[in-house]
Amino acid sequence: MGKVTAYLQAAPLAAILAFFLFVPIVMLVVVSFFDYDSVMIIPDFVWTNYQELIASPVTWKTYLKTVWFAGLVWVVTLFIGFWVAYFLAFIVQSPGLRMLLFILTTIPFWTSNLIRMIAWVPFLGRNGLMNNALIGMGIIKEPLEFLLFSDFAVVLAFVHLLTVFMVVPIFNTMMRIDRRLIEAAVDAGAGFWRTLWFVVIPLSKPGIAIGSIFVTVLVMGDFATVRLMSGGQSASVGLMISNQIGLLQYPAAAANAVVLLAIVLLMVAAILRVVDIRKEL
């Protein structure tokens, strides 16, 4: 009787997950095997979409570029997010000030991602604030061209948008660390870096893993940031899928989406193999 009650309690949530998660994924996989022409989708079972995807050097380069973006953004956001979280958790002693500063880190959530990206354009442009300031100080003689509509701008925008996804879970994990462990390490003669490496970082791994999953998944699936900040000069899988949808090539877009989903799941599985995030859940 107890098992029946448990199943009945879980049934509504299971039904919601099945309808909004599993059913769309199954439909995506099914459509990826359809055929198409310039005006319509043809229900069929063909491997053409996957064959074209695998055989295209441009597609391979796009996937590698997307993984490169994800890796670079992950490194930068992890570095910034870890030290911001460490400062909030261990340096700031006042609970009130800590909460105030933590809330300030969430302010980016209060505005649209698009607005935050557009805000970089007048700052990084050829005649923008950054170039004018550097020229005015005599550091450079000509405007820097790579600041806007480049891979640098894309990575900068990603870091700006996603660092908070690193800060929050790492901070949450660090706040759970027993301060007596750090005191014991210091009493045993461990310096700052040894305490950080052998105590703080190992105990912060669940938060690091959760932040890594957030950042990696969001970068891999993004297309708006790459399109706007690169000026169309960089590519990503998300942008490629968006362009295929715009051309009504839905089966090809579905095939790319299935491959992208598989890659992201493999990356998440690799993270979960290294770190057990159940401690955070």
C-alpha positions as CSV (number, residue, x, y, z in Angstrom):
1,M,0.0,0.0,0.0
2,G,2.9,2.3,0.8
3,K,4.4,1.8,-2.6
4,V,1.1,2.5,-4.4
5,T,0.7,5.8,-2.4
6,A,4.3,6.8,-3.3
7,Y,3.6,6.1,-7.0
8,L,0.4,8.1,-6.9
9,Q,2.2,11.0,-5.3
10,A,4.9,11.0,-7.9
11,A,2.5,10.5,-10.9
12,P,1.6,14.2,-11.4
13,L,5.3,15.2,-11.6
14,A,6.1,12.2,-13.8
15,A,3.3,13.2,-16.2
16,I,4.5,16.8,-16.4
17,L,8.1,15.7,-17.1
18,A,6.9,13.2,-19.7
19,F,4.8,15.8,-21.5
20,F,7.2,18.8,-21.4
21,L,10.5,17.0,-21.6
22,F,10.4,13.5,-23.0
23,V,7.7,14.0,-25.6
24,P,9.5,17.0,-27.2
25,I,12.8,15.1,-27.3
26,V,11.1,12.1,-28.9
27,M,9.5,14.4,-31.5
28,L,12.8,16.0,-32.1
29,V,14.5,12.7,-32.8
30,V,11.6,11.6,-35.1
31,V,11.7,14.8,-37.1
32,S,15.5,14.5,-37.5
33,F,14.9,11.5,-39.8
34,F,12.4,13.3,-42.0
35,D,13.2,14.5,-45.5
36,Y,12.5,18.0,-46.7
37,D,12.6,20.3,-49.8
38,S,12.5,24.1,-50.2
39,V,8.8,24.4,-49.2
40,M,7.8,21.4,-47.0
41,I,8.7,18.6,-44.6
42,I,8.3,15.1,-46.0
43,P,7.6,12.4,-43.4
44,D,10.0,9.7,-44.1
45,F,12.9,7.7,-42.5
46,V,16.2,8.8,-44.1
47,W,19.7,9.2,-42.8
48,T,20.4,12.1,-45.1
49,N,20.4,14.8,-42.4
50,Y,23.0,13.0,-40.3
51,Q,25.1,12.0,-43.3
52,E,25.3,15.6,-44.4
53,L,26.1,16.7,-40.8
54,I,29.0,14.2,-40.5
55,A,30.3,14.8,-44.0
56,S,30.4,18.6,-43.8
57,P,33.8,20.1,-42.7
58,V,32.0,23.4,-41.9
59,T,29.7,21.6,-39.5
60,W,32.7,20.0,-37.7
61,K,34.4,23.4,-37.4
62,T,31.2,24.9,-36.0
63,Y,31.0,22.2,-33.4
64,L,34.6,22.6,-32.4
65,K,34.2,26.4,-32.3
66,T,31.2,25.9,-30.0
67,V,33.1,23.6,-27.7
68,W,36.0,26.1,-27.7
69,F,33.7,28.9,-26.6
70,A,32.3,26.7,-23.9
71,G,35.7,25.7,-22.6
72,L,37.1,29.2,-22.6
73,V,34.0,30.7,-21.0
74,W,34.1,27.9,-18.4
75,V,37.7,28.6,-17.4
76,V,37.1,32.4,-17.1
77,T,33.8,32.2,-15.2
78,L,35.2,29.5,-12.9
79,F,38.2,31.7,-12.0
80,I,36.1,34.8,-11.4
81,G,33.2,33.0,-9.8
82,F,35.4,31.0,-7.4
83,W,37.2,34.1,-6.0
84,V,34.0,36.1,-5.8
85,A,32.3,33.3,-3.8
86,Y,35.4,32.9,-1.6
87,F,35.4,36.6,-0.8
88,L,31.7,36.5,0.1
89,A,32.0,33.3,2.1
90,F,35.3,33.8,4.0
91,I,36.4,37.4,3.8
92,V,33.2,39.2,4.5
93,Q,32.4,38.6,8.1
94,S,29.2,40.6,8.5
95,P,26.1,38.5,7.6
96,G,24.2,41.7,6.6
97,L,27.0,42.9,4.3
98,R,27.5,39.4,2.9
99,M,23.8,39.2,2.0
100,L,23.9,42.7,0.4
101,L,26.9,41.9,-1.7
102,F,25.4,38.5,-2.7
103,I,22.2,40.3,-3.8
104,L,24.3,42.7,-5.9
105,T,25.8,39.7,-7.7
106,T,22.3,38.7,-8.8
107,I,21.4,42.1,-10.2
108,P,22.2,41.0,-13.8
109,F,19.1,38.8,-13.5
110,W,17.0,41.9,-13.2
111,T,17.5,42.9,-16.8
112,S,17.3,41.2,-20.2
113,N,20.3,39.4,-21.5
114,L,19.8,41.3,-24.8
115,I,20.0,44.7,-23.1
116,R,23.2,43.7,-21.3
117,M,24.8,42.6,-24.5
118,I,23.8,45.7,-26.4
119,A,25.3,47.8,-23.6
120,W,28.7,46.5,-24.6
121,V,28.4,47.9,-28.2
122,P,29.0,51.6,-27.4
123,F,31.7,50.6,-25.0
124,L,33.7,48.3,-27.2
125,G,33.1,49.9,-30.6
126,R,35.8,51.4,-32.8
127,N,34.8,54.9,-31.6
128,G,33.6,53.6,-28.3
129,L,34.4,54.5,-24.7
130,M,37.2,51.9,-24.4
131,N,39.1,53.0,-27.5
132,N,38.7,56.7,-26.8
133,A,40.0,56.2,-23.3
134,L,43.0,54.2,-24.4
135,I,43.8,56.8,-27.2
136,G,43.3,59.6,-24.7
137,M,45.8,58.1,-22.3
138,G,48.3,57.5,-25.1
139,I,48.4,53.7,-24.6
140,I,47.4,53.1,-28.3
141,K,47.5,55.3,-31.4
142,E,44.8,53.6,-33.4
143,P,41.5,52.0,-32.3
144,L,41.6,48.3,-31.4
145,E,39.5,46.4,-34.0
146,F,39.2,43.2,-32.0
147,L,37.1,44.6,-29.1
148,L,33.8,44.4,-30.9
149,F,32.3,41.9,-33.5
150,S,34.9,39.3,-32.7
151,D,35.5,36.1,-30.6
152,F,36.8,38.4,-27.8
153,A,33.5,40.2,-27.7
154,V,31.5,36.9,-27.7
155,V,33.6,35.5,-24.8
156,L,33.3,38.8,-22.9
157,A,29.6,38.8,-23.2
158,F,29.3,35.2,-22.2
159,V,31.4,35.8,-19.1
160,H,29.3,38.9,-18.2
161,L,26.1,36.9,-18.6
162,L,27.0,33.6,-17.0
163,T,29.5,34.3,-14.2
164,V,26.6,34.6,-11.7
165,F,25.8,30.9,-12.5
166,M,29.2,30.1,-11.1
167,V,29.1,32.4,-8.1
168,V,25.8,31.2,-6.7
169,P,26.4,27.4,-6.4
170,I,30.0,27.8,-5.3
171,F,29.0,30.4,-2.7
172,N,26.3,28.1,-1.4
173,T,28.8,25.2,-1.1
174,M,31.4,27.3,0.7
175,M,28.9,28.5,3.2
176,R,28.3,24.9,4.2
177,I,32.0,24.3,4.9
178,D,32.7,23.8,8.6
179,R,35.0,26.6,9.6
180,R,36.6,24.4,12.2
181,L,38.2,22.4,9.3
182,I,40.0,25.5,8.1
183,E,41.0,26.4,11.7
184,A,42.4,22.9,12.1
185,A,44.4,23.2,8.8
186,V,45.8,26.5,10.0
187,D,46.7,25.1,13.4
188,A,48.5,22.2,11.7
189,G,50.7,24.7,9.9
190,A,49.0,24.9,6.5
191,G,49.3,28.2,4.8
192,F,46.7,30.0,2.7
193,W,47.3,28.1,-0.5
194,R,47.6,24.6,1.1
195,T,44.4,25.2,3.0
196,L,42.7,26.4,-0.2
197,W,44.0,23.4,-2.2
198,F,43.4,20.6,0.4
199,V,40.3,21.9,2.2
200,V,38.3,24.6,0.5
201,I,38.5,23.4,-3.1
202,P,37.7,19.7,-2.4
203,L,34.7,20.7,-0.3
204,S,33.6,23.2,-3.0
205,K,33.6,20.6,-5.8
206,P,29.8,20.0,-5.8
207,G,29.2,23.8,-6.3
208,I,31.9,24.0,-8.9
209,A,30.3,21.0,-10.8
210,I,26.8,22.6,-10.7
211,G,28.1,25.9,-11.9
212,S,30.1,24.2,-14.7
213,I,27.0,22.4,-15.9
214,F,25.0,25.6,-16.0
215,V,27.7,27.5,-17.9
216,T,28.5,24.7,-20.3
217,V,24.9,24.0,-21.2
218,L,24.0,27.6,-21.7
219,V,27.0,28.4,-23.9
220,M,26.6,25.3,-26.0
221,G,22.9,26.1,-26.8
222,D,23.3,29.9,-27.2
223,F,22.9,31.6,-30.5
224,A,21.8,35.2,-29.8
225,T,25.1,36.2,-28.1
226,V,27.2,34.8,-30.8
227,R,25.1,36.5,-33.5
228,L,25.0,39.9,-31.9
229,M,28.5,40.2,-30.4
230,S,30.4,38.6,-33.3
231,G,28.6,40.6,-36.0
232,G,28.0,37.4,-37.9
233,Q,31.7,36.7,-38.1
234,S,31.7,33.7,-35.7
235,A,29.5,30.6,-35.7
236,S,28.1,28.2,-33.2
237,V,25.8,25.2,-33.3
238,G,22.9,27.1,-31.8
239,L,23.3,29.8,-34.5
240,M,23.5,27.2,-37.2
241,I,20.3,25.6,-36.0
242,S,18.6,29.0,-35.8
243,N,19.7,29.7,-39.4
244,Q,18.4,26.3,-40.6
245,I,15.0,27.0,-38.9
246,G,14.9,30.3,-40.7
247,L,15.4,28.5,-44.0
248,L,12.6,26.0,-43.1
249,Q,15.1,23.2,-42.9
250,Y,13.5,21.7,-39.8
251,P,14.8,18.1,-40.2
252,A,18.4,19.3,-40.6
253,A,18.0,21.6,-37.6
254,A,16.5,18.7,-35.6
255,A,19.4,16.4,-36.5
256,N,21.9,19.1,-35.3
257,A,19.8,19.6,-32.2
258,V,20.0,15.8,-31.4
259,V,23.8,15.7,-31.9
260,L,24.2,18.8,-29.8
261,L,22.0,17.3,-27.1
262,A,24.1,14.1,-27.1
263,I,27.4,16.1,-26.8
264,V,26.0,18.2,-24.0
265,L,24.8,15.1,-22.1
266,L,28.2,13.5,-22.5
267,M,29.9,16.6,-21.1
268,V,27.4,16.7,-18.2
269,A,28.0,12.9,-17.6
270,A,31.8,13.5,-17.5
271,I,31.3,16.2,-14.9
272,L,29.1,14.0,-12.8
273,R,31.6,11.2,-13.0
274,V,34.2,13.4,-11.4
275,V,32.0,15.1,-8.8
276,D,29.0,13.8,-6.9
277,I,26.6,16.7,-6.9
278,R,24.0,14.8,-4.8
279,K,25.6,16.5,-1.8
280,E,24.2,19.8,-3.1
281,L,20.7,18.5,-4.0
